[in-house]
Amino acid sequence: FCTPCLQECLKPKKPVCGVCRSTLSPGSRALDLEKQIETTETTCNGCNKKMYLSKMRSHAASCSKYQNYIMEGVKAVTKEPLHSTRSFPNRFTFPCPYCSEKNFDQEGLVEHCKALHSMDAKQVVCPICASMPWGDPNYRSANFMEHLQRRHRFSYDTFVVEKAFLPLFQDYDADEDDMMAQVLMRSLREK
C-alpha cells in the first residue's frame, strides 16, 4: 500500500484492512509475511539479477536496466489516450430514495437514512447500486436499511483508491489488469 491509502484504512474508529475489510489489531505485526518477504527470491525484470523480495525496492531504484524496462511499459500504456472522467456516470453523489434530498456521498446517504428513515418500511431502489453498470434501476430492496448496512457501510473509492488514480477506477466496465497497469505507470511517473 502507499501511505495515503493505508492512512485512509486507519482513519475509521475501527481500522480495517484495505483488501478484505477485516478489523485491524493495532500493534500486531505480520511476522509470517515479513519472513516470506525475507526468504522469497525473485528476479529483476531489467538485469535478471536474483535477489530476495526485501531487497528489490532498493535494487530497482539503482538499476538502470530496470528503469528502462519500466519506461518501455510507460510508453506502451501512454500511446492510448487516458479516459476522460466526463464519460463516466456520476457514482459519487446520490439522492435519498425516501425523501429525494440530493447530493449525498455514499457514507452521507447511509447516515441520513439511519437518522431519518430507519423506521420507513417502503420498498425503494438503492441509488448507489442503480448507478453501477450491473445495477438494476427498477429493483426495489425489501429491506433497504439492512441493504445499506450490509452493502454500503463504507465507500471503496474512499478507502482503497488514491484520489490521483480515481478516474481510472471510475470505468467499472474497463479491464482490471489494464487499469492496474495504468495506475502503476502513473505512480512511477509522479515520483
Backbone as a printed PyTorch tensor [residue, N CA C, xyz], in Angstrom:
tensor([[[  0.8300,  -1.1980,   0.0000],
         [  0.0000,   0.0000,   0.0000],
         [  0.8660,   1.2510,   0.0000]],

        [[  0.3890,   2.3010,  -0.6310],
         [  1.0550,   3.5900,  -0.4980],
         [  0.5750,   4.2070,   0.8200]],

        [[  1.3150,   5.1670,   1.3330],
         [  0.9900,   5.7600,   2.6270],
         [ -0.4030,   6.4020,   2.6570]],

        [[ -0.8000,   7.2090,   1.6440],
         [ -2.1390,   7.8080,   1.7200],
         [ -3.2670,   6.7780,   1.7680]],

        [[ -3.1450,   5.6820,   1.0200],
         [ -4.1900,   4.6540,   1.0440],
         [ -4.2280,   3.9500,   2.3940]],

        [[ -3.0710,   3.6560,   2.9370],
         [ -3.0100,   2.9900,   4.2350],
         [ -3.5960,   3.8960,   5.3170]],

        [[ -3.3010,   5.1970,   5.2390],
         [ -3.8430,   6.1360,   6.2200],
         [ -5.3660,   6.1870,   6.1470]],

        [[ -5.9380,   6.0790,   4.9290],
         [ -7.3970,   6.0600,   4.7870],
         [ -7.9900,   4.8400,   5.4770]],

        [[ -7.3020,   3.7030,   5.3830],
         [ -7.7820,   2.4800,   6.0350],
         [ -7.7400,   2.5950,   7.5520]],

        [[ -6.8330,   3.4060,   8.0660],
         [ -6.6610,   3.5330,   9.5120],
         [ -7.5210,   4.6340,  10.1230]],

        [[ -8.2000,   5.4510,   9.2980],
         [ -8.9850,   6.5840,   9.7960],
         [-10.2230,   6.2080,  10.6050]],

        [[-10.9820,   5.1920,  10.2000],
         [-12.2240,   4.9100,  10.9510],
         [-11.9480,   4.5590,  12.4080]],

        [[-13.0140,   4.6190,  13.2190],
         [-12.8760,   4.2680,  14.6310],
         [-12.3460,   2.8510,  14.7850]],

        [[-12.7970,   1.9630,  13.9110],
         [-12.2890,   0.5850,  13.8790],
         [-11.5250,   0.4270,  12.5640]],

        [[-10.1930,   0.5670,  12.5740],
         [ -9.4200,   0.4570,  11.3260],
         [ -9.6320,  -0.8870,  10.6440]],

        [[ -9.6540,  -0.8530,   9.2990],
         [ -9.9070,  -2.0660,   8.5250],
         [ -8.7980,  -2.3240,   7.5160]],

        [[ -8.6700,  -3.5760,   7.1180],
         [ -7.7160,  -3.9850,   6.0910],
         [ -8.1610,  -3.3990,   4.7560]],

        [[ -7.2160,  -2.9010,   3.9640],
         [ -7.5340,  -2.3210,   2.6620],
         [ -7.9350,  -3.3400,   1.6290]],

        [[ -7.7730,  -4.6100,   1.8880],
         [ -8.1370,  -5.6490,   0.9240],
         [ -9.4070,  -6.3710,   1.3420]],

        [[ -9.4130,  -6.9550,   2.5420],
         [-10.5450,  -7.8110,   2.9360],
         [-11.5220,  -7.1250,   3.8860]],

        [[-11.2090,  -5.9400,   4.3620],
         [-12.0530,  -5.1610,   5.2690],
         [-12.1860,  -5.7530,   6.6660]],

        [[-11.3380,  -6.7340,   7.0290],
         [-11.3900,  -7.2420,   8.3970],
         [-10.7660,  -6.2020,   9.3210]],

        [[-11.1780,  -6.2350,  10.5780],
         [-10.7060,  -5.2570,  11.5610],
         [ -9.2170,  -5.4580,  11.8150]],

        [[ -8.4840,  -4.3510,  11.8690],
         [ -7.0520,  -4.4040,  12.1350],
         [ -6.8090,  -4.3170,  13.6350]],

        [[ -5.8710,  -5.0970,  14.0970],
         [ -5.4810,  -5.0470,  15.5070],
         [ -4.2460,  -4.1650,  15.6180]],

        [[ -4.3070,  -3.0760,  16.3870],
         [ -3.1530,  -2.1920,  16.4890],
         [ -1.9580,  -2.9000,  17.1200]],

        [[ -0.7940,  -2.6470,  16.5510],
         [  0.4400,  -3.1530,  17.1220],
         [  0.8140,  -4.5740,  16.7510]],

        [[ -0.0470,  -5.2870,  16.0370],
         [  0.3100,  -6.6560,  15.6800],
         [  0.9820,  -6.6630,  14.3090]],

        [[  2.1710,  -7.2660,  14.2590],
         [  2.9400,  -7.3040,  13.0220],
         [  2.6780,  -8.6150,  12.3010]],

        [[  2.7370,  -8.5750,  10.9920],
         [  2.5540,  -9.7720,  10.1740],
         [  3.9040, -10.4630,  10.0390]],

        [[  4.2910, -11.1640,  11.0710],
         [  5.6040, -11.7970,  11.1020],
         [  5.7640, -12.8480,  10.0140]],

        [[  4.6890, -13.5950,   9.7220],
         [  4.7830, -14.6010,   8.6680],
         [  5.0120, -13.9440,   7.3110]],

        [[  4.3880, -12.7880,   7.1000],
         [  4.5870, -12.0620,   5.8410],
         [  6.0020, -11.4930,   5.7640]],

        [[  6.4810, -10.9480,   6.8590],
         [  7.8580, -10.4340,   6.8920],
         [  8.8580, -11.5350,   6.5550]],

        [[  8.6470, -12.7110,   7.1480],
         [  9.5500, -13.8370,   6.8930],
         [  9.4910, -14.2490,   5.4220]],

        [[  8.2820, -14.2710,   4.8810],
         [  8.1130, -14.6510,   3.4800],
         [  8.8230, -13.6640,   2.5510]],

        [[  8.7540, -12.3900,   2.8440],
         [  9.4260, -11.3790,   2.0330],
         [ 10.9400, -11.5230,   2.1390]],

        [[ 11.4140, -11.8610,   3.3190],
         [ 12.8600, -12.0400,   3.5370],
         [ 13.4080, -13.3000,   2.8700]],

        [[ 12.5580, -14.3140,   2.6600],
         [ 13.0610, -15.6010,   2.1530],
         [ 12.6250, -15.9260,   0.7270]],

        [[ 11.7800, -15.1010,   0.1130],
         [ 11.3220, -15.3740,  -1.2490],
         [ 12.2560, -14.7070,  -2.2450]],

        [[ 12.7300, -15.5060,  -3.1820],
         [ 13.6670, -14.9930,  -4.1770],
         [ 12.9120, -14.5730,  -5.4310]],

        [[ 13.3790, -13.5360,  -6.0690],
         [ 12.7800, -13.0290,  -7.3000],
         [ 13.8940, -12.6050,  -8.2460]],

        [[ 13.5120, -12.2200,  -9.4490],
         [ 14.4830, -11.7950, -10.4530],
         [ 14.1240, -10.4040, -10.9400]],

        [[ 15.1110,  -9.5390, -11.0620],
         [ 14.9020,  -8.1940, -11.5790],
         [ 14.5080,  -8.3010, -13.0570]],

        [[ 13.4470,  -7.6210, -13.4460],
         [ 12.9980,  -7.6400, -14.8380],
         [ 13.9220,  -6.8650, -15.7730]],

        [[ 14.8290,  -6.0810, -15.2220],
         [ 15.7610,  -5.3180, -16.0420],
         [ 17.0590,  -6.0580, -16.2870]],

        [[ 17.7590,  -6.4220, -15.2150],
         [ 19.0890,  -7.0180, -15.3470],
         [ 19.1100,  -8.5220, -15.0800]],

        [[ 17.9660,  -9.0980, -14.7160],
         [ 17.8320, -10.5300, -14.4250],
         [ 18.6310, -11.0040, -13.2140]],

        [[ 19.0690, -10.0930, -12.3680],
         [ 19.7850, -10.4720, -11.1560],
         [ 18.7940, -11.0590, -10.1490]],

        [[ 19.1910, -12.1400,  -9.4860],
         [ 18.3380, -12.7640,  -8.4710],
         [ 18.5950, -12.1080,  -7.1200]],

        [[ 17.5110, -11.9450,  -6.3420],
         [ 17.6140, -11.3400,  -5.0080],
         [ 16.3550, -11.6670,  -4.2290]],

        [[ 16.3700, -11.3670,  -2.9210],
         [ 15.1830, -11.5410,  -2.1020],
         [ 14.2430, -10.3540,  -2.3140]],

        [[ 12.9370, -10.6210,  -2.1480],
         [ 11.9390,  -9.5560,  -2.3070],
         [ 12.2550,  -8.3450,  -1.4290]],

        [[ 12.7840,  -8.5860,  -0.2510],
         [ 13.0770,  -7.4960,   0.6760],
         [ 14.1210,  -6.5280,   0.1190]],

        [[ 14.9200,  -6.9440,  -0.8460],
         [ 15.9760,  -6.0990,  -1.4250],
         [ 15.5560,  -5.4830,  -2.7590]],

        [[ 14.4130,  -5.8920,  -3.2870],
         [ 14.0120,  -5.4860,  -4.6360],
         [ 13.7990,  -3.9770,  -4.7740]],

        [[ 13.1720,  -3.3510,  -3.7910],
         [ 12.8710,  -1.9210,  -3.8990],
         [ 14.1530,  -1.0900,  -4.0190]],

        [[ 15.1320,  -1.3650,  -3.1700],
         [ 16.3760,  -0.5910,  -3.2340],
         [ 17.1420,  -0.9070,  -4.5170]],

        [[ 17.0830,  -2.1600,  -4.9670],
         [ 17.7460,  -2.5160,  -6.2210],
         [ 17.0960,  -1.7880,  -7.4010]],

        [[ 15.7790,  -1.7970,  -7.4500],
         [ 15.0600,  -1.1750,  -8.5630],
         [ 15.3680,   0.3170,  -8.6660]],

        [[ 15.5980,   0.9600,  -7.5330],
         [ 15.8950,   2.3930,  -7.5320],
         [ 17.2480,   2.7020,  -8.1710]],

        [[ 18.1610,   1.7240,  -8.1590],
         [ 19.5020,   1.9900,  -8.6890],
         [ 19.8260,   1.2210,  -9.9710]],

        [[ 18.9480,   0.3660, -10.4340],
         [ 19.2080,  -0.4600, -11.6150],
         [ 18.7410,   0.2650, -12.8800]],

        [[ 19.6770,   0.6980, -13.7130],
         [ 19.3160,   1.4480, -14.9270],
         [ 18.5480,   0.5680, -15.9170]],

        [[ 18.8480,  -0.7180, -15.9620],
         [ 18.1180,  -1.6150, -16.8700],
         [ 16.6600,  -1.7610, -16.4300]],

        [[ 16.4400,  -1.7670, -15.1160],
         [ 15.0700,  -1.8350, -14.6160],
         [ 14.3230,  -0.5430, -14.9520]],

        [[ 14.9990,   0.5900, -14.8130],
         [ 14.3860,   1.8770, -15.1610],
         [ 13.9710,   1.8910, -16.6310]],

        [[ 14.8270,   1.3490, -17.5050],
         [ 14.4830,   1.2750, -18.9370],
         [ 13.2830,   0.3590, -19.1570]],

        [[ 13.2510,  -0.7520, -18.4460],
         [ 12.1300,  -1.6980, -18.5390],
         [ 10.8150,  -0.9960, -18.1660]],

        [[ 10.8280,  -0.2280, -17.0950],
         [  9.6390,   0.4980, -16.6450],
         [  9.2340,   1.5540, -17.6740]],

        [[ 10.2080,   2.2850, -18.2060],
         [  9.8900,   3.3370, -19.1780],
         [  9.2740,   2.7510, -20.4460]],

        [[  9.6930,   1.5660, -20.8490],
         [  9.0710,   0.9060, -22.0030],
         [  7.6000,   0.6360, -21.7170]],

        [[  7.3100,   0.2180, -20.4980],
         [  5.9250,  -0.0060, -20.0980],
         [  5.1230,   1.2760, -20.0950]],

        [[  5.7340,   2.3660, -19.6270],
         [  5.0660,   3.6670, -19.6190],
         [  4.7440,   4.0860, -21.0490]],

        [[  5.6970,   3.9350, -21.9570],
         [  5.4770,   4.3040, -23.3570],
         [  4.3480,   3.4810, -23.9640]],

        [[  4.3180,   2.1930, -23.6540],
         [  3.2780,   1.3230, -24.2060],
         [  1.8930,   1.7310, -23.7160]],

        [[  1.7890,   2.0890, -22.4520],
         [  0.4940,   2.4510, -21.8850],
         [  0.0490,   3.8380, -22.3370]],

        [[  0.9790,   4.7800, -22.4670],
         [  0.5930,   6.1560, -22.7830],
         [  0.3610,   6.3870, -24.2730]],

        [[  0.5350,   5.3860, -25.1070],
         [  0.2270,   5.5600, -26.5270],
         [ -1.2570,   5.8140, -26.7240]],

        [[ -2.0800,   5.1470, -25.8980],
         [ -3.5170,   5.3620, -25.9740],
         [ -3.8850,   6.4750, -25.0150]],

        [[ -4.7640,   7.3980, -25.4400],
         [ -5.1550,   8.4760, -24.5180],
         [ -5.9050,   7.9060, -23.3210]],

        [[ -5.6790,   8.5290, -22.1610],
         [ -6.3690,   8.1210, -20.9450],
         [ -7.8360,   8.5390, -21.0260]],

        [[ -8.6770,   7.7840, -20.3510],
         [-10.1120,   8.0780, -20.3660],
         [-10.4000,   9.4410, -19.7570]],

        [[-11.3740,  10.1080, -20.3040],
         [-11.8420,  11.3610, -19.7250],
         [-12.8630,  11.0290, -18.6410]],

        [[-12.7750,  11.6900, -17.5070],
         [-13.7160,  11.4070, -16.4210],
         [-15.1300,  11.8400, -16.7850]],

        [[-15.2790,  12.6900, -17.7710],
         [-16.6190,  13.1560, -18.1410],
         [-17.4560,  12.0520, -18.7910]],

        [[-16.8150,  11.0190, -19.3110],
         [-17.5600,   9.9680, -19.9830],
         [-18.1290,   8.9380, -19.0010]],

        [[-17.8830,   9.0990, -17.7120],
         [-18.3500,   8.1410, -16.7340],
         [-19.5440,   8.7000, -15.9810]],

        [[-20.5010,   7.8330, -15.6410],
         [-21.6480,   8.3140, -14.8680],
         [-21.2260,   8.7490, -13.4670]],

        [[-22.0390,   9.6110, -12.8650],
         [-21.7490,  10.0860, -11.5190],
         [-22.0540,   8.9710, -10.5250]],

        [[-21.0110,   8.4950,  -9.8660],
         [-21.1810,   7.4670,  -8.8470],
         [-20.6940,   7.9950,  -7.5060]],

        [[-20.7720,   9.3010,  -7.3060],
         [-20.2510,   9.9000,  -6.0840],
         [-21.3230,  10.5870,  -5.2530]],

        [[-22.3990,  11.0180,  -5.8690],
         [-23.4790,  11.6340,  -5.0940],
         [-24.7930,  10.9650,  -5.4660]],

        [[-25.6590,  10.8490,  -4.4420],
         [-26.8900,  10.0930,  -4.6260],
         [-28.0510,  10.8000,  -3.9470]],

        [[-29.2640,  10.6320,  -4.4990],
         [-30.4520,  11.1710,  -3.8170],
         [-30.9660,  10.1600,  -2.7970]],

        [[-31.6260,  10.6530,  -1.7750],
         [-32.2830,   9.7700,  -0.8190],
         [-33.5080,   9.1630,  -1.5120]],

        [[-33.6590,   7.8450,  -1.4990],
         [-34.8140,   7.2480,  -2.1770],
         [-36.1370,   7.4570,  -1.4350]],

        [[-36.0730,   7.9230,  -0.1900],
         [-37.2840,   8.1710,   0.5790],
         [-37.7880,   9.5990,   0.4090]],

        [[-36.9010,  10.5790,   0.6070],
         [-37.3440,  11.9760,   0.6050],
         [-36.7980,  12.7830,  -0.5700]],

        [[-36.0030,  12.1590,  -1.4250],
         [-35.4230,  12.7760,  -2.6290],
         [-34.4380,  13.9020,  -2.3540]],

        [[-33.9940,  14.0680,  -1.0900],
         [-32.9270,  15.0340,  -0.8310],
         [-31.6950,  14.5850,  -1.6100]],

        [[-30.9770,  15.5320,  -2.2210],
         [-29.9140,  15.1920,  -3.1620],
         [-28.5070,  15.4090,  -2.6010]],

        [[-27.5320,  14.9560,  -3.3960],
         [-26.0970,  15.2090,  -3.2080],
         [-25.4810,  14.5840,  -1.9630]],

        [[-25.9030,  13.3680,  -1.6200],
         [-25.2490,  12.6300,  -0.5470],
         [-24.1320,  11.7900,  -1.1370]],

        [[-22.9710,  11.7830,  -0.4680],
         [-21.9950,  10.7630,  -0.8500],
         [-22.4960,   9.4620,  -0.2360]],

        [[-21.8260,   8.3740,  -0.5250],
         [-22.3070,   7.0680,  -0.0830],
         [-22.4620,   7.0090,   1.4310]],

        [[-21.4410,   7.4490,   2.1600],
         [-21.4990,   7.3970,   3.6190],
         [-22.5480,   8.3740,   4.1580]],

        [[-22.6820,   9.5270,   3.4980],
         [-23.6870,  10.5040,   3.9110],
         [-25.0990,   9.9770,   3.7330]],

        [[-25.3420,   9.2470,   2.6400],
         [-26.6580,   8.6580,   2.4050],
         [-26.9900,   7.6330,   3.4880]],

        [[-26.0090,   6.8210,   3.8440],
         [-26.2240,   5.8280,   4.9040],
         [-26.5960,   6.5270,   6.2070]],

        [[-25.8330,   7.5450,   6.5900],
         [-26.1060,   8.2680,   7.8390],
         [-27.4730,   8.9660,   7.8040]],

        [[-27.7830,   9.5950,   6.6690],
         [-29.0700,  10.2890,   6.5070],
         [-30.2270,   9.3020,   6.6880]],

        [[-30.1510,   8.1690,   6.0090],
         [-31.2300,   7.1890,   6.0910],
         [-31.3460,   6.5910,   7.4860]],

        [[-30.2180,   6.3460,   8.1510],
         [-30.2680,   5.8270,   9.5260],
         [-30.9350,   6.8420,  10.4520]],

        [[-30.6170,   8.1210,  10.2580],
         [-31.1380,   9.1530,  11.1550],
         [-32.6150,   9.4630,  10.9040]],

        [[-33.0230,   9.5090,   9.6250],
         [-34.3720,   9.9880,   9.3160],
         [-35.3530,   8.9330,   8.8050]],

        [[-34.8460,   7.8040,   8.3260],
         [-35.7550,   6.8520,   7.6810],
         [-35.6200,   5.4290,   8.2050]],

        [[-35.0630,   5.2500,   9.3800],
         [-34.8050,   3.8950,   9.8840],
         [-36.0800,   3.0870,  10.0920]],

        [[-37.2030,   3.7340,  10.2870],
         [-38.4610,   3.0180,  10.5260],
         [-39.3450,   2.9580,   9.2730]],

        [[-38.8850,   3.4860,   8.1620],
         [-39.6770,   3.5030,   6.9260],
         [-39.5910,   2.1400,   6.2500]],

        [[-40.7140,   1.4800,   6.0750],
         [-40.7430,   0.1290,   5.5040],
         [-40.9860,   0.1320,   3.9960]],

        [[-41.1220,   1.3100,   3.4060],
         [-41.3850,   1.3970,   1.9560],
         [-40.2370,   0.7630,   1.1750]],

        [[-40.5520,  -0.0390,   0.1750],
         [-39.5330,  -0.6460,  -0.6720],
         [-39.0540,   0.3950,  -1.6740]],

        [[-37.7340,   0.5940,  -1.7390],
         [-37.1510,   1.6140,  -2.6130],
         [-35.9790,   1.0380,  -3.4000]],

        [[-35.5990,   1.7260,  -4.4550],
         [-34.4410,   1.3590,  -5.2660],
         [-33.1980,   1.9680,  -4.6270]],

        [[-32.1530,   1.1810,  -4.4840],
         [-30.8960,   1.6970,  -3.9450],
         [-30.2220,   2.5570,  -5.0190]],

        [[-30.0550,   3.8570,  -4.7880],
         [-29.4550,   4.7150,  -5.8160],
         [-27.9810,   4.4050,  -6.0630]],

        [[-27.2980,   3.8530,  -5.0600],
         [-25.8800,   3.5090,  -5.2250],
         [-25.7620,   2.3310,  -6.1790]],

        [[-26.5100,   1.2680,  -5.9050],
         [-26.4670,   0.0820,  -6.7700],
         [-26.9790,   0.4060,  -8.1700]],

        [[-28.0290,   1.2120,  -8.2580],
         [-28.6190,   1.5380,  -9.5640],
         [-27.6470,   2.3180, -10.4490]],

        [[-26.6620,   3.0020,  -9.8410],
         [-25.7120,   3.7880, -10.6420],
         [-24.6110,   2.9180, -11.2570]],

        [[-24.5020,   1.6740, -10.8180],
         [-23.4630,   0.7840, -11.3220],
         [-23.9230,   0.1190, -12.6210]],

        [[-22.9850,  -0.2580, -13.4930],
         [-23.3750,  -0.8880, -14.7600],
         [-24.1930,  -2.1660, -14.5530]],

        [[-23.9290,  -2.8880, -13.4820],
         [-24.6470,  -4.1280, -13.2200],
         [-25.9160,  -3.9020, -12.4070]],

        [[-26.1390,  -2.6650, -11.9730],
         [-27.2940,  -2.3620, -11.1310],
         [-28.5870,  -2.3120, -11.9250]],

        [[-29.6640,  -2.7220, -11.2970],
         [-30.9890,  -2.6830, -11.9080],
         [-31.7320,  -1.4720, -11.3540]],

        [[-31.9920,  -0.4570, -12.1870],
         [-32.6450,   0.7610, -11.6860],
         [-34.1010,   0.5460, -11.2770]],

        [[-34.6330,  -0.6530, -11.4920],
         [-36.0200,  -0.9420, -11.1130],
         [-36.1290,  -1.8910,  -9.9250]],

        [[-34.9990,  -2.4200,  -9.4380],
         [-35.0440,  -3.3800,  -8.3370],
         [-35.2650,  -2.6560,  -7.0130]],

        [[-36.3160,  -3.0490,  -6.3250],
         [-36.6380,  -2.4490,  -5.0280],
         [-36.2150,  -3.3910,  -3.9120]],

        [[-35.4030,  -2.8640,  -2.9790],
         [-34.9430,  -3.6570,  -1.8370],
         [-36.0990,  -3.9050,  -0.8830]],

        [[-36.2600,  -5.1550,  -0.4700],
         [-37.3150,  -5.4790,   0.5020],
         [-37.0300,  -4.8050,   1.8350]],

        [[-35.7490,  -4.6910,   2.1960],
         [-35.3510,  -4.0300,   3.4390],
         [-34.1570,  -3.1400,   3.1080]],

        [[-34.4290,  -1.9250,   2.6850],
         [-33.3850,  -1.0150,   2.2240],
         [-32.3880,  -0.6760,   3.3270]],

        [[-32.8590,  -0.5100,   4.5570],
         [-31.9500,  -0.1500,   5.6480],
         [-30.9440,  -1.2800,   5.9030]],

        [[-31.3980,  -2.5150,   5.8650],
         [-30.4710,  -3.6350,   6.0400],
         [-29.5070,  -3.7040,   4.8590]],

        [[-30.0160,  -3.4570,   3.6660],
         [-29.1650,  -3.4340,   2.4720],
         [-28.0530,  -2.3880,   2.6310]],

        [[-28.4130,  -1.1940,   3.0640],
         [-27.4090,  -0.1450,   3.2770],
         [-26.3500,  -0.5960,   4.2790]],

        [[-26.7740,  -1.1800,   5.3710],
         [-25.8320,  -1.6000,   6.4160],
         [-24.9010,  -2.7060,   5.9280]],

        [[-25.4080,  -3.5980,   5.1190],
         [-24.5920,  -4.7270,   4.6540],
         [-23.7200,  -4.3610,   3.4580]],

        [[-24.2520,  -3.5950,   2.5310],
         [-23.5480,  -3.3330,   1.2780],
         [-22.7870,  -2.0120,   1.2270]],

        [[-23.2320,  -1.0240,   1.9740],
         [-22.6960,   0.3240,   1.7810],
         [-22.2280,   0.9760,   3.0760]],

        [[-21.5960,   0.1920,   3.9410],
         [-21.0810,   0.7610,   5.2020],
         [-19.9220,   1.7140,   4.9520]],

        [[-19.1860,   1.5130,   3.8840],
         [-18.0520,   2.3740,   3.5600],
         [-17.9640,   2.4820,   2.0490]],

        [[-17.2090,   3.4630,   1.5990],
         [-17.0330,   3.6910,   0.1670],
         [-15.7060,   3.1090,  -0.2720]],

        [[-15.7310,   2.2170,  -1.2540],
         [-14.4860,   1.6430,  -1.7600],
         [-13.5700,   2.7290,  -2.2980]],

        [[-14.1370,   3.7130,  -2.9650],
         [-13.3130,   4.7700,  -3.5480],
         [-12.5550,   5.5310,  -2.4710]],

        [[-13.1760,   5.7560,  -1.3160],
         [-12.5170,   6.4770,  -0.2350],
         [-11.4270,   5.6430,   0.4030]],

        [[-11.7010,   4.3610,   0.6360],
         [-10.7710,   3.5330,   1.3750],
         [ -9.6350,   2.9770,   0.5350]],

        [[ -9.8910,   2.6760,  -0.7160],
         [ -8.8980,   1.9330,  -1.4800],
         [ -8.1580,   2.7720,  -2.4990]],

        [[ -8.8420,   3.6260,  -3.1970],
         [ -8.2560,   4.2830,  -4.3510],
         [ -7.7490,   5.6700,  -4.0020]],

        [[ -6.4740,   5.9180,  -4.2440],
         [ -5.9070,   7.2380,  -4.0360],
         [ -6.5530,   8.1940,  -5.0270]],

        [[ -6.8690,   9.4070,  -4.5940],
         [ -7.6090,  10.3620,  -5.4160],
         [ -6.9790,  10.5940,  -6.7870]],

        [[ -5.6520,  10.5590,  -6.9040],
         [ -4.9930,  10.8110,  -8.1830],
         [ -5.3260,   9.7530,  -9.2240]],

        [[ -5.6860,   8.5470,  -8.7700],
         [ -5.9530,   7.4550,  -9.6990],
         [ -7.4360,   7.1630,  -9.8250]],

        [[ -8.2790,   7.9100,  -9.1520],
         [ -9.6990,   7.6590,  -9.1420],
         [-10.3100,   7.6100, -10.5440]],

        [[ -9.9460,   8.5090, -11.4850],
         [-10.5650,   8.4340, -12.8050],
         [-10.3700,   7.0810, -13.4860]],

        [[ -9.2730,   6.4180, -13.2230],
         [ -9.0540,   5.1110, -13.8350],
         [-10.0420,   4.0810, -13.3060]],

        [[-10.4190,   4.2110, -12.0450],
         [-11.2900,   3.2210, -11.4370],
         [-12.7650,   3.5710, -11.5960]],

        [[-13.0740,   4.7060, -12.1700],
         [-14.4690,   5.0680, -12.3610],
         [-15.0920,   4.3050, -13.5170]],

        [[-14.2860,   3.7460, -14.3980],
         [-14.8120,   2.9810, -15.5120],
         [-14.9890,   1.5410, -15.0520]],

        [[-16.1890,   1.2070, -14.5600],
         [-16.4310,  -0.1070, -13.9930],
         [-16.4860,  -1.1920, -15.0690]],

        [[-16.5130,  -0.8120, -16.3380],
         [-16.5310,  -1.7860, -17.4240],
         [-15.1320,  -2.0880, -17.9400]],

        [[-14.1160,  -1.3370, -17.5230],
         [-12.7530,  -1.4960, -18.0330],
         [-12.1250,  -2.7760, -17.4970]],

        [[-11.1460,  -3.2720, -18.2180],
         [-10.4230,  -4.4630, -17.8080],
         [ -9.5630,  -4.1420, -16.5890]],

        [[ -9.6680,  -4.9660, -15.5450],
         [ -8.9690,  -4.7030, -14.2880],
         [ -7.4550,  -4.7060, -14.4590]],

        [[ -6.9170,  -5.6260, -15.2610],
         [ -5.4720,  -5.6740, -15.4670],
         [ -4.9710,  -4.4100, -16.1560]],

        [[ -5.7320,  -3.9190, -17.1340],
         [ -5.3440,  -2.6810, -17.8100],
         [ -5.3540,  -1.4960, -16.8470]],

        [[ -6.3800,  -1.4470, -15.9870],
         [ -6.4580,  -0.3450, -15.0150],
         [ -5.2760,  -0.3850, -14.0630]],

        [[ -4.9250,  -1.5660, -13.5780],
         [ -3.8040,  -1.6750, -12.6420],
         [ -2.4890,  -1.2800, -13.3230]],

        [[ -2.3190,  -1.6670, -14.5770],
         [ -1.1090,  -1.2850, -15.3020],
         [ -1.0270,   0.2350, -15.4440]],

        [[ -2.1600,   0.8730, -15.7390],
         [ -2.1650,   2.3330, -15.8660],
         [ -1.8510,   3.0040, -14.5340]],

        [[ -2.3960,   2.4870, -13.4470],
         [ -2.1270,   3.0560, -12.1220],
         [ -0.6450,   2.9340, -11.7910]],

        [[ -0.0690,   1.7700, -12.0360],
         [  1.3500,   1.5800, -11.7620],
         [  2.2090,   2.5370, -12.5830]],

        [[  1.8750,   2.6980, -13.8500],
         [  2.6450,   3.5890, -14.7020],
         [  2.5240,   5.0380, -14.2250]],

        [[  1.3170,   5.4550, -13.8500],
         [  1.1360,   6.8290, -13.3440],
         [  1.9160,   7.0400, -12.0650]],

        [[  1.9170,   6.0440, -11.1800],
         [  2.6300,   6.2200,  -9.9120],
         [  4.1290,   6.3540, -10.1480]],

        [[  4.6400,   5.6640, -11.1510],
         [  6.0730,   5.7740, -11.4520],
         [  6.4100,   7.1310, -12.0520]],

        [[  5.5030,   7.6570, -12.8650],
         [  5.7530,   8.9760, -13.4850],
         [  5.6780,  10.0990, -12.4610]],

        [[  4.8540,   9.9430, -11.4360],
         [  4.6330,  11.0410, -10.4860],
         [  5.6820,  11.1140,  -9.3890]],

        [[  6.6160,  10.1830,  -9.3380],
         [  7.6400,  10.1910,  -8.2760],
         [  8.7690,  11.1190,  -8.6140]]])
